[in-house]
């Protein structure tokens, strides 16, 4: 690997990654009086929660609603950013299917009414059939959802979009993803809630109607957190991907990063890692055994790109995003950045639509020229009837690798193998965050794993961060018990 330069500082915590989990860890360490070294592989903070900017236009990568049931996280958001930097925004998402808009999550009467009486009867009969003859395997996404909505509604509202997101048949995807988003919702519960609104309201879980949002996008939070971490005396190094984690006698001792000047070695007391857990294990020196390496190689990710189209404001829509349930186009979801925050739009009378494509790094879409992607996005919106010819004024493309950890049939077993090996061989290495734990956490839960990890480091507490967000509840639902 060539010569390695030491950073010539005393051993201290090393944080891998400057996304929400990594910067939260560094900030919390600083508050406890411990400076850290943060190593970020790219040139920007925020990870998937960054706000990309092109010619003054700001793009949220995937959409980040600032709502949480985790009070310490909510407090931390407002500690990092002043209240005046938050906007209170209305929440709205719908499904676009065969030229009609459907509420999301599904509302029984809206969905069945839009489908028409004949199709609605078929869907209800399909649901009753699934109740009497439930899918044998409900550990898969397909079986889990079909059991709760029936096969017909599943194929209309879940199958196409889910297979776009993950790029695999829905029967090869584990139910964990659905459980986090759908919770206890079913067609029966949706109808029951609609026709019995006066029953015990504390039993009803409904969607939040508003959420907070930084006026310049979520990246604003992490740009400010970066400044605070520097003020605390920690260091943040960009374009320094981690290539080795040296360990001995049950602990990591040094983290080696690939910097512009060559390899740089950082002595560490602890390692808080939000880098993808398979890459973390593959970076171990001495290396992990072959079975652990195989488990690491078996974990997969789904990548993501946004095609941003600048259009007249009148061509926008009130939704934060619209799910596109149409197999004839490749776009999976469309955001209206102006609905997130008008301050992300630099030109009056305009808005910006973000077309989201779920891809694999290196495939045809990922490698396409930006101009071709912009042209494809424009034509798909016209084909769907969501835009007219000649309305797109300019376009941009933003790519985000390793956006989603894959929930395939073996991911749980493989993650457990990596977790067990890390616990037994490098006790001071602490995986946190979405990619760090290979878990489809939202931003608040990623932050909370970092907060609990720092508490463990600083106070010697024994929080099990792997228990964060395993309650399988939809993070944007709120019951009266939560108020």
N, C-alpha and C positions, 0 to 999 in steps of 0.2 A: 504493500500500500504506500510505500515511500516513507520519507521522513515525517515524523510527527512533532509538532511544536506544542509545548505546554503553555497554558494560559498564565502560568506563574501566579496564581492566586491560591489562597487556602481552600481546602475542600469545603463546599457548601452545596445546598440543594441545586440540582439541575432540573429544569423543567423543559420537556420536549414538546414543542408546539406552542404557537401564540394564538390559538383559537380561544373560544369561551372557557373551556376547561383549563387550558394551560395558563392563560392570563389571570383567571380567577385564582389558581393555585399560587402564582407568583405574588399577586396582590395580597392574598391572605397571609402568605409567609412574611411579606414585608410588614404587615400590620402587627405581626407577632415579633418583629424585630430581627427577622432573618432575611438577609438579602439572598437572591438567587441568580442563577444564570439561565436565561431563556434562549433556547435554540429553535429557530423557525426555518423551515426548509425553503419557504418562498420569500417574496419581498413585501408581503402585506400581512397585517394582523387580521384576526377574525375567523380564519378558516372558512367553513361553509356559511358562517354568520357575518362574513365581510360584506361591505357595500362596494361593489365595483363602480368605477366612474369613467365615463368616456365623453369627452367634450362637454362636461358639465352635467350630463345625464347620469343619474344614479340608479343602480340596479340591485335589488335584493336577490340573493342567490337562494331560490326555493321558497321564500316567504317566511317571515318570522314574526308571529304575533307575540307580543310581550304580555302574556298572561300566565300565572302560575299559582298553584295551591301551596307551594313551598315558601312560607313567609320569609325565611332568611334570604332566599334568592331575591324576592321582591324588594326587600330592604337593601340588598346589595346593589341592585339596579339603580335605585334612587340615591345610593351613596356615591356611585361612580358618576352618574349624570344628574345635574340639577333638574328639579321638577319642570322648569320652563323648557327643557329640551325634549320633553315627552308630549306627544299629541294623543288625545283620546279619540280613537277611530272606530267607526261602526264596522261590525263583523258581518261579512256576507260571502258565501260561497255557494255555487250552484253547479249542477251537472248539465252539460249540453248533449242532448241525445236526439237524433233525427229531427233537428230543427226546433226543439223545444227545451226550455229550461226547467230543471227539477231542483227542488231544495236539497241541500246536502248539510248534514246527514239526512237521509230520506225521511220524509213525512208521508205517512201512509196515504192520506186523501189527496195530497198534491201529486204524488207519484202515480197512484192508480187513476186519478182523474185525467192526468195528461196522457196516459197510455190509452185511454178510451175504454168503454164498457166491456168490449169483447176481450181485449188483452188483459184488462184488470181482473176479469173473472178467471181467465187462464192462470194469472199470477197467483190469485188466492187459492185456486185448486191445486196449483203446484206446491204452494206453501203447505196446504193441508196434507198433501201426499208426503212431503218431506217430514212432517210431524209424525205421520203414521209409519213411514219407512225412512227413518233418518239415515244419512250417509254413514257407512260403516267406519270410515276413517275420518274423524273430525280433528285430527292433529294437523291436517293440511289446511291451507287457506281456503281451498275450494270446499272441503267438507264442512269446515267451521261456518262459513257464510251460508252455504246452501241449507244447512240445518236450521238456520235462523231466519232466512228469507225465502226459501224454496229455490228450486233450480232455475226457474224462469227469471225471477228478479235477479238472482245471482248472475246469470249470463248477460242480462241487460245492463246492470249497474255496477258490477264488480269485476267480472272476468276480463273484459277488454282493457280497462284502464290498468288493472293490476299487472297484466302481462306486458303492457307497455313499460311500466315502471321497472319491472324486474327482469324482463327479457327471457323469462322461462315460463313454462306452463304453470297455471295456478295450482295444479295438483302436486307440483314439486316444491311449493313454497310452504314453509311452516305456518301454523295458525297464530304464532306469537304476534306477528305484525297486525293481524286482524284484531286480536284480543286487546292490543294497546289502543286501537282506534275505535272499535265498535262497542266494546265493553258488553253490557247485557242487552243491548238493543236487538230487537227482532221485529218482524212484521206484526206479530201479535201485540207486543208491547207498544209499538208505535200507534196502532189502531186504538188500543185500550187507553192510552194517554190522551188521544184526540177526542174520544167519546165520553171520557169520565174526567173532565178537568177539575171537578170539585172534590175529588178524593184527597186523601192525605198528601198534601203538596210536598211534604218532606221526603216522600218516596220517589219523587219525580226528579230526574236529572235532565237538565236542558242545556243548550249551548249558551255560552256567554254572548252577549249582544254587543259588547264593546271591548276593546283592548287598548293597551298603551303601545306607542310606537315612537322611537326616536325620530325627530323631524327630518334628519338626513339619512335615515336607514339604520339598520342594526350595527353596521360597521362603525357608526359614530360612538357607540358604547365602547367598542374595543380599541378604537383610536385613543379615546380618553383614558381607558384603563392602562394602555401602554404608557401614556405620559405619567400616570400616577405611579406605575411600577418603576419607571426611571427615577422619579423623584424620591422614591424610597431607597434608592441606591443599588437596585438590581440592574443587571445588564440584559439587553435583548439583542441578539445577533440574528440578522436576516441572511438568507441564502446560505444557511449552514445545516444541511440535512445530516442527521445522525447516521453514521455508518458502523460504529462499533460501541458496544457497552461492555467494558472489561469488568470481570467479576472474579472474586476469590473468597474462599472461606464463608460462603453463604451470603455475600453482599456485593453489590456493584461498587467499584472503586473509581472508575473513570468513564467518561463519555467522550467519544471521539466524533468530531464533526468535520465535514468536508467544506472548508472555507475557500475563499478566492485565493488566499495565499498558501493553500495546502491544508493538510490535516492538522486539526487543533484538538488537543486533549484537555478536558476539563475534569479536575478531581471533584468527586461528589460525596456528600454524606447521604443523600437520598436522590432518587430519580422519580419525578412525577411525569408520567408519559402519556400524552394524548396522540402519539403517532400510532398508526394502525398496529394492533397487537401482533399480527403475524410478522410484520417487518421488525418490530421490537425484538421478538424472539429470534428471528433470523440474524439480528445484529449482535447477538450474544457471543462473547469471546472469553473463555472457551465456548465452543458451540454446544447447543442443546443436542440430546440424542436424536437418532434418526426418526423415531416415531413421533417425537415432538416437532421436528422439522417438517415431517409429512403433514401433521395436523395444521401447522402454520401455512403451508403451501395450499392446503385445501380450502382455506377461508377465502371467500370471494367478495368483491365489492361491485357496486353499480355506479357508473359515472354519469355526468350530467352536463348539459349545456343549455344556455339561454340565448335565444335569438330575440333581440330587443328591436321593436319597430316603432319609430316615431310617427304618430298620426295626429290629425286634428282631435281636439278634446271631445268633440261630438261623437267620434267613433269609438270612444271608450265605453265602459260599463261600470255600474256601481259596485260590482263584486271586487273583493280582493283578488280572487282568482276564480276561474271556471275550469272544471274538469271536462276534458274532451273524450267522450265515450263514442268514438267513431273509428272503427278499424281501418277505414280507407285513407286516413292520414296518420302521420307519425307523431305529430305534436300531441303531448299528453295533457298539458295544462297551460292556461293562459292567464297571466297576471296583468292587472292594470296598476302600474306603479303610482299613478296619480291618485288611486283610491287608497293606497297605503299612506302616502304623504304628498300633498301638493308641493312641498318644498323640495321634493326629489326631481321636480320638473322645472328646468331652467327657462323655458319659453312660455309666455302666456298664450292661452288658446290651444295648447298642445297637450298631449299625454304620450305615454310610452307603454306599449304592450310587451310583456315578456313571455315569449313562447318557450315552453320547457320541453326538452327532449331528453329521454333517458337512454343512455348509450353505454357502450363498453369502450374504454380507452383503446384506440387503435382501430376501431371499426370504421365503416365507410362514412357515417355521419360525423364521427369525432374528427376524422382527418380531412373532411371537406373544406374547401375554401370558404372564407367568411361570406363572400359575395354569393356563392351558390346556396349557402344556408339561409341567407336573407331572402333570396329569391324563392326558395322552397317554402319558407315560413309564410311569405306574402301570398303565394299561390294556395297554400293550404287554408289560410284564413278566408280567402275569397271563395274557395271551394265549399267551405263550411257555411258560407253566408254571413260570416262575422265581420267581414270587410268588403268594401266595393273596390273595383279597379281604380288605380291611380291615387289611392289615399295614403300610401306609405311614402314618407318624405326622406327618411334615412334609416339605417339599421346598424346594429352592432352585435357582436357575438362574444359571449363569456363562457369559458370552459371550466368545469370543476371536477377534477379527478377524485375518485373514492368518496363520493357523496353519501352513498348508502351502503351499510354493511348488509350482505346477503343473508337471508334467513332460509337457507336451503336445508335439505333433510339431515345433514350431518353437522350443521354449524354448532349446535349446542355441545355435542360431544367434543368437537375440536377446540372450542373455546375453553371447555373444562380442562382439557389436557394442557393447554398453554397456561391457564390460570394456576393449576396445581404445580406445574414445573416451576413457574416464577415464584410461587410461595415457598417452595422447598429449597430453591437454589439461589435466589436473589431477593431476600426478604425486604430489602430497602428500595425495591423497584415497585412503583405503584401505578398501575394502569387507571386512567380516568377518561371520561368523555365518550362520545359516540364511537369513533374509530378505535380509541384506546381500549375500549371494552368490547368492541364488535357488538354493539347494542344500539338499536334504533331510538336512542334517547333524543328528546328535544333539548333545546338550549338550556332550559332551567334545570333539567335533571343532570345534564352534563356538568353544569356549574356546581350543582350540589355534590356530585361525586368528588369534585376537586376540593370543595369546602370541608367535607368530612375527612378527606385524605390529609389535608393540612392539619386539621385538629388531631388526627392520629399521630402525625409526625411531631407536632409541637407539644402536645399534652400527654402522649402515650395512651390515649383512648383507643378503643378497639371497634370503631364503627365498621360494619360490613358494607362497603360501598356497592357491592354487587347486589344488595337488596334494594337499592334505589330504583324506583320505577318498575317494580315487578308486580305491582298491584293490578296491572292490566286494566287501567282506566283511561279513558280518553281525556287528554290534558286540557281540552277546551270545553269540557262539560262542567257544570256547576250545579250542585244541589243546594237546597236551602240550608242544609247542615254546614255548608262551606262558607256561608255568608257571615 
